[in-house]
Amino acid sequence: MMDKVNHKKLLWIFAGVLFLRAIFALSVGYVDDDAYHWTWTQNLDWSYFDHPGMVAWLEKLSTMAFGDTRLGIRLPSYICFAGIIYFSWKLVADLFDEVAATFVAALILLTPLWGFGGFVASPEPPFMLLWLLAVQVFWNGVREDDKRWSVKKTWLWLGVIMGVALNTKFPIVLIAPGFGLYLLATPGRRKDLLTIWPWVGALVAVVLLAPVVYWNMKYDWPSFRFQFHDRHTGGGFELARWFKFLSLQMILLSPGVYLSVMLAWVVSIVKFKDPRWRLLFCLSLPSFLVFYPQPLWADFKPHWMGPAYFMLAFGVGAMWSQGLQIGKRTWIKKHSRGLLWTCLSFLIPMNILIYAPLVYPWVPKLARAIAPGSTWEMKNDVSNELFGWPEAGEKALAWQKEIAAETGKEPFLAGHRYEMTAQIWKATMKRTYMLSSTWSHFTITTTPEEYDALKGRDAIMIGNDKYDFDPMEYAKFDSCETREFKYYRADELSRIFKLYHCRNFQGIKR
């Protein structure tokens, strides 16, 4: 067990890292998800197209207290992320020991896949916190010591947690077959499935899903069709897409952590008789079965495997703390420097590459030093995406005012993608419309009557180096006039925005 002095040192280190994360969260601009989920708070609903309503409900509470600021928008995610650190430490300490728990907490703090969650206003932090709480409750119900909960208590709590989680992100459903697999693979717990309580818990979760069902009934089931069918079909078989998926897994976790969690998955199979390792295997298997074949046939999101890797990270902590011995052979010694440096040798430089460009735009300077005379693409530095929107919004508002003074009629604001629509809305703090037939929360919830009311009016639309476009391809206008706005970070050109004044909106083309 770790002594109290080491505990205090680690506590200060973790507190320091969380403090630095808070500084970044309060300093850098909004990513697309920040802006998009903020727009949901402007019109609270029972659910939304992309996700259920939890992220908007939490963010509405925080923005009511702290305003439409970085603090108000990002506070729920930050609190949930801190909760993930705390409760994962508690669970791993319960499963293995405190040394393993500390190692896992450090991985969560430093790994890009999980570490970025505390910055961005998204459903992932509350979703992962609820996933973690569900695992803790389930473990309390199946553990083999005198701390085990009753079947009734376990499944009633699981029903409540799962129901709340279903109002956060739909992938929580993947934890249910993991629970079932564990019970079936554990002779002493199979009888739990013969009681009424797992089914009562499932009923509680379904009842709590009512807001999502109600919203989808109102709009002809768009979320269910999109999440469970459309985004998993239509891509066609493509092996290159699968290798892109694999590459992104290594980038998001870092190669060292990725190899470590995959090793933990293998170990969970070998040590399946150990209920702790069996738990990790059973809860990660559904995600592997669903999301690893997915890129062969359709598009994917690289973070979908996050919960499975999260479970397997517990195993990485156990290998660090207790070593790995299979049969008579020791594969990894306790506190193995090899395992530690496999993780840190990638995590440290990756964190520098992620966060240092947010402080100063040094990446293009490094690129030009390495390859003199080469052409630098601004979008290659992804940190640029967090800057420039407030200034572009000011330019749009100034032009809007100028046009209104000349014509006596104020143009409405619009975007051609949901990301652009959200960023324009947040940057200008004015209602913005999405002029596209592509499904998004904006296009589904904006009524035909609202679009008809815009006809005959001029519009101001914005494009940039990431999402440049021709407004005439998306909507019917008489003509469009363009102005360009260049945004600099220090002495580096980092964004080029194009503002379009489009005359006489007559409807959406595509």
Secondary structure, DSSP 4 states (H G I P E B T S, - for coil): ---HHHHHHHHHHHHHHHHHHHHHHTTS---HHHHHHHHHHTT--SB-SSSBSHHHHHHHHHHHHH-SSHHHHHHHHHHHHHHHHHHHHHHHHHHS-HHHHHHHHHHHHH-HHHHGGGTS-SSHHHHHHHHHHHHHHHHHHH-SSTTPPPHHHHHHHHHHHHHHHHTT-GGGGGHHHHHHHHHHH-GGGGGGGGSSHHHHHHHHHHHHTHHHHHHHHHTTSHHHHHHHTGGGSSS---HHHHHHHHHHHHHHH-HHHHHHHHHHHHHHHHTTTSHHHHHHHHHHHHHHHHHTTHHHHS---TTTTHHHHHHHHHHHHHHHHH-EEETTEEEE-TT-HHHHHHHHHHHHHHHHHHHHHHHS--HHHHHHHHSTTPPPPGGGSGGGGGSSHHHHHHHHHHHHHHHHHHHSSPPEEEESSHHHHHHHHHHHTS-EEE-SSS-SHHHHHS-HHHHHHHTTS-EEEEEESSS---HHHHB--SEEEEEEEEEEETTEEEEEEEEEEEES---B--
